[in-house]
Amino acid sequence: MISDIVDLKTFYSTTLGQLAERSITMALSSIWSPLPDERLVGLGYTLPWLDRFGADAERVFAFMPATQGAVNWPPGGPSAAALVFEEELPLPDSAVDRVFMVHALEHSENARQTLMEAWRVLAPGGRIVIVVPNRRGVWARFEHTPFGTGRPFSRSQMTEVLREANFTPVLWSDALHFPPSKRHWVIRSSHVLERTGRRFWPIFAGVLIVEAEKRLYQGLPSTARARRRVFVPALAPQGATTGAARQAGRLLCQGPKS
């Protein structure tokens, strides 16, 4: 199951979504180091965090996978958002300093290929910060949140796929230690549960967060592509039903380019 852009926006507008955003923000703050004149790319649905962590960047782009859909960002200025294929980013080699992924890797058709593409666009010494559902966490077991969709990862699995793509994990963090419940008592006590869980049961966190550094000393094999995907945006008509709008807003893949 792939999280749709409408579902993601709806979730983060709810009380539970706002608590999840705050928990991930706190965890990111512990590993996010400022970079001078940073060129930052957010891949997936990173909008809730780009305003905060990209405020001091020299340039920021919000890339959203074609299977997810896209929205305009930022709302108050020239658009810096783009609809992309995560394995074919529209950037030259060594173009950015940091890639930030949320709601991206767990939905990728090929996680290793997606990370290799991030490696290609990162400058030497560039960083990648990834937020993924934790395989051992409770959030990965419930589909009423976006963290219950896609493929969850364990820490060892993340380490393996990062090393295969020529990244070295540097820092780890975790978030969402409270259960994904909408009950009032859980919402009210979420801050206490989060602090307690971070101290006593971090292994069961809802998401894992890792910062990894691009390695340069190992060559990567190059594989020629037999075909290249293209996409055509389908606009939802005004007043369409929710189901129809969601279907019309998805991207349709075509065959090989002639």
N, C-alpha and C positions, 0 to 999 in steps of 0.2 A: 504494500500500500504506500502511495506517495502523497505527502501532505500538499494540498492545493494552496495557492496563495491566499484565497479567500478564507480557508480554514485557519491558516496561520495568523492572518490579521485578526480574525474573530477571536482566536484563543488568547492572543496577547492583549486584547481589550478587556478580557474578563479579570476578575479578582485573582483567580488562580494563576492566570497568565502573567499578571503584573508581579505576583510573588515569585514566580519562576524567573522572570527577567531580573528581578532584584537579586535573587540568590546567585544567578550566573554572573551578574555584574560584580558582585563581591568577590567571587572566586577568580574572575578574570583580573581584577585589580591587583591581586597578589602576585601575578606572573607577568603582567603587561608592562614592559619597560618602554619609556619614550625613546623615539629615534629621531634625530635631527633631519628636517626636510623629508619626512617620511612620505612615501608613495604607498598607499594602502588600498587593497582590494578586498571587499567582502564578498564571499561566494556562498550562495544559499539564501536563507532569510536572515540577514544580519542587521536589518534596519533598527531594531530596538537598541543596538549597541554602537552603531556607527556614529551617531551624533555625539556620544560620550567619548569613545576611544579614538575617533577620527577628528576631533575638534582641532588638534594642533598639527594635523598632517598637512603636508604641502599639497597633496592631491588625494582624493578618495573616490573610488568607484564601487557601486553596488551591482554585482553580477548575480543574476538569478537564473537558475537552470530552466531550460525550455520545458521540461516536464512539470515544473512547478508553476510557472507563470510569473509575471512581473507586474510591478506597480511603479509609478513615477516616484522618484526620490532625488533630492529633497523636495518637499512640497512648495517651498518658498523661493526657489531659484532655478537656474538652468539644470536640466536633468543630468544626473550622473549615474543613472541606472541603465542596465543593458540586459537583454535576454540572450543567454549563451548556452552552448553545449559545454559541459564542464571538462570534457576531454579535448576541447579545441578552443581555448580562450583567445579572444581577439586582441592579443597583445604580442609585441615582439619579445625576443629573448632578453632576460635580465632587465625587465622593465619596471618592476616594483620591489619594494623593500619588505613588505609583509603581506601575507595572504591570511585572511580570517574566515574560517568556515563554521557555519551553524546550519543545521538542517540540510546538509549537503552530502557528506561522505556516506552516511547510512543509506542514502537513496541512490547512490551512484551505481551504474551498471558494472563498472570495474573500478574498485577503489584504488588499486595500484596505478592504473592509467590516469586517474584523476590527480593523484598525488604527483605523478611524473610530470603532468602538465603544469601543476603548480611549481614544481622544481624548475621547469624550463623558464617560466616568466619571472622567477625570483632572481634578484641580483646576487652576486657572490656574498655569502654570509647572511643572506636574507632569512627571515623567520616565517614559520607557518604556525598559526594558532587554531586548534581544532576543538570543537565541542561535539561530542557524540553521546548517544544513549549508552549507559553502562549495562552490560549484559547481566550483571548480578543485581541491578537495582530494581526497585518496585515500579518505577515509571515506565520501564520498557515493557511491562506486562499489561498495561491498560491503554486502549486505543482512543480514549477520549481526550488525550493530549498528543501533540505532535511527536513527543519522545517515545510514544508507543508504536510508531510506524517505522518502517525500514529495518535495516540490519543493525542490532546493537553490537558493541565491541567490548571485549575485556581489555585490561591494561596490556596483557601480553600480546593480544592480537593487534592492538594499535602499535605497539613497539615493533612487531614483525613487519607490518605493512609499511610503516614509515622507513624502516631500514631497507626494505626492498626497493623503495623509491628514492634512496640516497638522502634520507634525512636522519639526523641524530636527535632523539628526544632529549630535551634539556631540563624542562620544568613540568611538573604535574600539579593539577589541582582538581577539585571536584565540587559539585553543588547538588542541590535538590535532595536534601536529607530528610525532608518531611514528605509524608505520603501525598499522592496526587488526588486528594479528596476535596470535594466541594462542601463538606460538612462545616458548619459554622465553628465548631470547637477546634477543628483542625486549622481552619483559616486564622482564627484568633491566636492559636498557640504556635503558628508556623515558625516564628522567629526563635522561640525557645527550642523547638524540635530541630531546627536547622543548626543552631549552635551545639546542641547536645549530640546530634548525629555526626557533625564534623569532627567532634572530639572522640566519640566512643564507637561509631560504626561507619567510618568513611568508606569501607569496602562495599557498602550497599547504597552509595550515592546514586542519584538518578542519572547524572551525566558525568563523564570524564572530560577533563580539559587538559590538553597537552600543548606545550610550545616546543617546536623542533627547529633545528638549524639546517640549512642547506649544506650538504657535503660537496666538495669539488674534486676529491682525489680519486674517484672511482668512475670509470666509464659506463655509460648505459647503452645497451643495444638499440639500434634504430630499426623500427618495423614499418615498412611501407603500408599505407592504408589502401585497401582494395576499393573502398567507397567512402564518400564523404556525405554526411547527413546535412540536410538543409531543413529549415523550418519556415512556416508561413503563419503569421499571427491571425487568429480568428477572433473578431471582435463580437462581444455579446451585445445583442440588441437591447435598447432601453426598455425596462419593464419586463424582461424575460424572467421566467421562474428561476428559482435558485438552482435546480438541477440542470435546466437548460443552459443557464448562464455559465455554470461551472464547466459543462461539456463544451460550450462554444469558446470559452476562454483558454482551453487547452491547445497545445500546438500539435499540428499534424506533421508527421515525418514523411518525406517524399523519398523516392528512390535515388540512385546515383545521378549526379549532375552530368549532363551531356557535354 
